[in-house]
Amino acid sequence: MITRTYEFKLKPTTEQVSIFESWLIACRKVYNYALAERKAWVNSRKCEINACSIQQEYIISANTKRPTFATQCKALTKARKDFKELGDVHVHVLQETLKRLENAFVAMWDRGHGFPKFKSTRRMRSFNFKQMGVKPVKQGAVKLPKIGWVKMHQSREIPESFELKQVRVVRRASGWYAMLVLKADVSTPDVLPHGEPVGIDLGLEKFLSTSTGKLIARPKFFASLQGKLKSLQRKMKNKKKGSSNWKKACKKVSRLHEQISDTRKDYHYKVANQLCDEAGMIFAEDLNLKAMSRGMLRKHTLDAGFGQFLSILEFVCHKRGVYFDRVDPNLTSQTCPRCQTLTGKKLLSERVHSCSECGYITDRDVAAAQVVMQRGLKLVAVGRTVQASEGERS
């Protein structure tokens, strides 16, 4: 099964925009009501009977079960009959909103995320259709349930072998977008190691260094526009909150943030495709990105977007048939790629690798990329040995 997501900009009419806005308001109300219900149940179980607050306390019957996705969907069915604003919205859209809340709680329990927060008007920006009708897409338009045909700027053709499964409508500063989830019932084998191996090392001095000696500069996406952003934010702060001029200033700030994000993403895709043009195997460090984003250089680390780049690189490699793997990042900058001797910890100002044992001299980041490539080839060799031994046993 192959899954692809195509993103197209919508060109809705004024009436369709008003429907989108009203549906977002309904989704926000359903989300916040369901979250309040769950939060009240949690708060009512927080303290012992003899230790309740004197001022206020959540009093819910002890027999009341914890609200779940199933029980809240059942309550939603009744609410849609009592409230017209909910009845006008497609039922799957509201159910997907409750599913989003359920996923937020699962992320809190399983992955250590924080407690879900209430959504403001600006934070609820999308709704999802999980089922589409018959032939929901034609050239330059998509048919949304209970809304009808909505024009879109179709920048590329949709493959005939793919079937449209879901559509997410997203509001951004630059307009409305449709994210089409396409699936094809085709089995794709995993990419096997082949071709020229290349190791890469990510950094802030140079965005990327390869084991072949190639150095790619790091564009400062956020830092280059930080002055303009500060100016727009200062103007927004001086406006009366909620006024028309304040909303216009907010939109300018949002557009600039979107420009920075789009520029960074476009650059990451271009670099990923450039690497795939030159290699059959690409190896990268399995970095602790969470720790890096909290360090002294966190602003520049987040500006570079290493996590997004590695995800894009992995996707592009799979799409273009290039083998991709991550290796242990420990001591890559302290190991000599020629003799494997530990040269000791280097200062950030030291940009040249010079081995006292074998005399090998090269750029520090290039040496680290060569170590990454060597570790990747070892992983490939170990994997082939395991496969060969399993083949002999069978």
C-alpha positions in Angstrom: 0.0 0.0 0.0 1.4 3.4 -1.1 0.1 6.6 0.5 0.8 10.0 -0.9 -0.4 13.5 0.2 -0.9 16.1 -2.5 -1.4 19.7 -1.5 -3.3 22.2 -3.7 -4.5 25.7 -3.0 -8.2 26.1 -3.1 -10.1 28.9 -4.8 -13.4 28.9 -2.9 -16.3 31.3 -3.4 -17.3 33.8 -0.8 -20.2 31.5 0.2 -17.9 28.5 0.5 -15.4 30.6 2.7 -18.2 31.4 5.1 -19.1 27.7 5.3 -15.5 26.9 6.0 -15.3 29.5 8.8 -18.6 28.4 10.4 -17.4 24.7 10.3 -14.2 25.7 12.0 -16.1 27.5 14.7 -18.3 24.4 15.3 -15.2 22.1 15.4 -13.6 24.4 18.0 -16.7 24.3 20.2 -17.0 20.5 20.0 -13.3 20.2 20.8 -13.4 22.6 23.7 -16.6 21.1 25.1 -15.2 17.5 24.9 -11.9 18.6 26.5 -13.8 20.4 29.3 -15.8 17.3 30.0 -12.7 15.2 30.2 -10.8 17.8 32.3 -13.7 18.1 34.8 -13.7 14.3 35.2 -10.0 14.2 35.9 -10.1 17.1 38.4 -13.0 15.4 40.3 -10.7 12.5 40.9 -7.6 14.5 42.0 -8.1 14.6 45.8 -9.3 12.5 48.7 -12.7 13.0 50.2 -11.3 14.5 53.3 -9.0 16.9 51.5 -11.3 18.8 49.1 -10.8 22.5 48.5 -12.9 24.8 50.7 -13.5 27.3 47.9 -14.5 25.1 45.0 -14.4 21.5 43.8 -15.5 19.4 40.8 -18.4 17.3 42.1 -19.1 14.4 39.7 -20.8 11.1 40.7 -18.4 8.4 41.6 -20.2 6.1 39.2 -19.5 8.3 36.2 -17.2 6.6 33.8 -14.2 8.4 32.2 -15.3 10.1 28.9 -13.9 8.3 25.9 -14.0 8.8 22.1 -16.9 6.3 21.8 -19.1 7.9 24.5 -18.4 11.4 23.2 -19.3 10.4 19.7 -22.6 9.0 21.0 -23.3 12.3 22.8 -22.4 14.2 19.6 -25.2 12.4 17.8 -27.8 13.7 20.2 -26.2 17.2 20.2 -26.5 17.5 16.5 -30.3 17.1 16.8 -30.5 19.7 19.5 -28.2 22.3 17.9 -28.6 23.4 14.3 -25.0 24.8 14.0 -23.7 21.3 14.7 -26.3 19.6 12.5 -25.2 21.7 9.5 -21.7 20.3 9.7 -20.9 16.9 8.2 -20.9 14.3 11.0 -17.5 12.9 9.9 -15.9 16.3 10.3 -17.0 16.6 14.0 -16.1 12.9 14.7 -12.6 13.6 13.3 -12.4 16.6 15.7 -13.1 14.3 18.6 -10.5 11.8 17.2 -8.0 14.6 17.3 -8.7 15.2 21.0 -8.3 11.4 21.6 -5.0 11.4 19.8 -3.8 14.3 22.0 -4.6 12.3 25.1 -2.8 9.2 23.7 0.3 11.4 23.0 0.2 12.6 26.6 0.0 9.1 28.0 2.4 7.3 25.6 4.9 10.0 24.5 5.0 12.3 27.5 3.3 15.3 25.8 1.6 18.0 27.9 -2.1 18.0 28.9 -4.3 19.1 25.9 -5.2 22.8 25.8 -8.3 24.5 24.7 -8.4 25.8 21.1 -8.7 29.5 20.4 -10.2 30.8 17.2 -6.7 31.1 15.6 -5.5 27.7 16.8 -8.3 25.7 15.1 -7.3 25.9 11.5 -8.3 22.7 9.8 -11.0 20.0 9.5 -11.0 16.6 7.9 -13.2 14.5 5.7 -12.4 10.8 6.3 -14.6 9.5 3.5 -15.2 10.9 0.0 -18.0 10.2 -2.5 -17.8 8.7 -6.0 -15.4 10.5 -8.3 -14.6 13.3 -5.9 -11.9 14.9 -8.1 -11.9 16.4 -11.5 -9.5 18.6 -13.3 -9.1 21.7 -11.2 -11.8 20.9 -8.6 -12.6 18.7 -5.6 -16.0 17.7 -4.4 -16.4 18.1 -0.6 -19.4 16.4 1.2 -22.2 18.9 2.0 -20.3 21.7 0.3 -20.0 20.7 -3.3 -17.4 21.3 -5.9 -14.6 23.7 -4.8 -12.1 25.0 -7.4 -8.4 24.5 -6.7 -5.1 25.3 -8.4 -4.1 21.8 -9.5 -0.3 22.1 -10.0 0.2 18.5 -11.0 -1.8 15.5 -12.2 -3.2 12.9 -9.9 -2.0 9.3 -10.9 -4.9 7.2 -12.2 -3.8 4.2 -10.0 -4.4 6.2 -6.8 -7.7 6.5 -5.0 -8.7 9.6 -2.9 -9.3 8.5 0.7 -9.3 11.7 2.8 -9.3 15.4 2.3 -8.1 17.9 5.0 -9.1 21.6 4.5 -6.5 23.9 6.0 -6.7 27.7 6.6 -3.4 29.5 6.3 -2.3 33.1 6.1 -2.1 32.9 2.3 -5.5 31.2 1.8 -7.3 27.9 2.0 -5.6 24.6 1.0 -6.7 21.0 0.4 -4.5 18.1 1.4 -5.5 15.1 -0.6 -4.6 11.7 0.9 -4.2 9.2 -2.0 -3.7 5.5 -1.7 -2.8 2.8 -4.2 -3.0 -1.0 -3.5 0.5 -1.7 -4.7 3.2 -3.5 -2.7 6.6 -1.7 -2.7 9.7 -3.6 -1.7 12.2 -2.0 0.7 15.2 -0.3 -1.0 18.3 -2.5 -0.8 21.8 -1.1 -0.4 23.5 -0.3 -3.7 25.6 2.2 -5.5 27.9 4.9 -4.2 27.7 5.4 -0.4 27.6 8.9 1.1 27.7 10.0 4.7 26.4 13.4 5.8 27.1 15.6 8.8 24.7 18.3 9.8 26.0 21.5 11.5 25.6 25.2 12.0 28.8 26.4 10.4 27.9 24.5 7.3 24.4 23.2 6.9 25.6 19.9 5.5 29.0 18.3 4.8 29.4 15.0 2.8 32.0 12.3 2.9 33.0 13.3 -0.6 34.2 16.7 0.6 31.1 18.7 -0.5 30.2 21.6 1.8 26.7 23.2 1.6 26.2 26.6 3.2 23.4 27.1 5.8 20.9 29.8 4.8 19.6 31.8 7.8 15.9 31.5 7.0 14.6 33.1 10.3 17.6 35.3 11.2 17.6 37.0 7.8 14.0 38.2 8.3 14.1 38.6 12.0 14.4 42.4 11.8 11.3 42.7 9.5 9.4 40.3 11.8 10.2 42.4 14.9 9.0 45.6 13.1 5.7 43.9 12.1 5.2 42.6 15.6 5.9 46.0 17.1 3.3 47.5 14.8 0.8 44.8 15.8 1.4 45.5 19.5 0.6 49.2 19.1 -2.8 48.4 17.5 -6.0 48.0 19.6 -6.5 44.3 20.1 -9.5 43.0 18.1 -9.6 46.0 15.7 -9.5 45.8 12.0 -6.0 47.3 11.8 -4.8 44.8 14.5 -6.2 41.9 12.4 -4.4 43.2 9.3 -1.2 43.4 11.2 -1.7 39.9 12.5 -2.1 38.7 9.0 1.1 40.3 7.9 3.0 38.6 10.7 1.4 35.2 9.8 2.3 35.7 6.1 5.9 36.3 7.0 6.1 33.2 9.3 4.6 31.2 6.4 7.2 32.6 4.0 10.0 31.6 6.3 8.5 28.1 6.7 7.9 27.6 2.9 11.5 28.8 2.1 13.0 26.4 4.6 11.0 23.5 3.3 11.7 24.2 -0.3 15.5 24.4 0.4 15.3 21.0 2.3 13.7 19.3 -0.7 16.2 20.7 -3.1 19.2 19.6 -1.0 17.6 16.1 -0.5 17.1 15.7 -4.3 20.7 16.9 -4.9 22.1 14.3 -2.6 20.0 11.5 -4.2 21.4 12.5 -7.6 24.9 11.7 -6.5 24.5 8.5 -4.3 22.9 5.1 -4.0 23.2 4.9 -0.2 22.9 7.9 2.2 23.8 7.6 5.9 23.0 10.3 8.5 23.5 10.7 12.2 20.6 9.6 14.5 20.7 13.0 16.4 19.0 13.8 19.6 17.1 16.7 18.1 15.1 17.5 21.3 18.3 18.1 23.3 19.8 20.2 20.5 16.7 22.4 20.4 17.2 23.2 24.1 20.9 24.1 23.9 22.8 27.4 23.8 22.4 27.6 20.0 18.7 26.6 20.1 17.5 29.5 17.9 20.0 28.7 15.1 19.3 24.9 15.5 15.6 25.4 15.1 16.1 27.8 12.2 18.1 25.1 10.4 15.3 22.6 10.8 17.4 19.4 11.0 14.4 17.3 12.0 12.4 18.3 9.1 15.3 17.9 6.7 16.0 14.3 7.9 12.3 13.4 7.5 12.3 14.9 4.0 15.5 13.2 3.1 14.2 9.8 4.2 11.0 10.3 2.1 12.9 11.5 -1.0 15.3 8.5 -0.7 12.4 6.0 -0.5 10.7 7.7 -3.4 13.8 7.7 -5.7 15.1 4.3 -4.7 18.0 5.4 -2.6 19.0 3.4 0.5 18.8 5.5 3.7 19.8 4.7 7.2 20.8 6.4 10.5 23.9 5.6 12.5 25.2 6.2 16.1 26.2 9.9 16.3 28.5 9.5 19.3 32.2 10.6 18.9 31.9 11.1 15.1 33.8 14.4 15.4 36.5 12.9 17.6 37.3 9.8 15.5 39.8 9.8 12.7 38.2 8.3 9.5 41.6 6.9 8.4 43.0 5.1 11.5 39.9 5.2 13.7 41.9 6.8 16.5 40.1 9.1 19.0 41.6 12.5 18.7 39.9 14.0 21.7 37.2 16.6 22.0 37.5 19.6 19.7 36.4 23.2 20.4 33.8 24.7 18.2 36.4 27.1 16.8 38.5 24.2 15.6 37.4 23.6 12.0 40.2 21.3 10.8 40.7 17.6 11.7 44.4 16.8 12.2 45.3 13.3 13.4 48.5 13.0 15.3 48.7 9.3 14.7 48.4 9.0 10.9 48.7 12.7 9.9 45.4 12.8 8.1 44.2 16.4 7.7 40.8 17.5 6.3 37.8 19.6 7.2 36.4 18.7 10.6 32.8 18.2 9.2 34.0 16.2 6.2 35.9 13.9 8.6 32.8 13.4 10.7 30.8 12.6 7.5 33.4 10.0 6.5 33.0 8.4 9.9 29.2 8.3 9.5 29.7 6.7 6.1 32.0 4.0 7.5 29.5 3.2 10.3 26.7 3.0 7.8 28.6 0.5 5.7 29.3 -1.6 8.8 25.5 -1.7 9.5 24.9 -2.8 5.9 27.6 -5.5 6.1 26.1 -6.8 9.4 22.6 -6.8 7.9 23.8 -8.8 4.9 25.6 -11.3 7.1 22.4 -11.8 9.2 20.3 -12.3 6.0 22.8 -14.8 4.7 22.8 -16.9 7.9 19.0 -16.9 8.0 19.0 -18.1 4.4 21.3 -21.0 5.2 19.1 -22.0 8.2 16.0 -22.0 6.0 
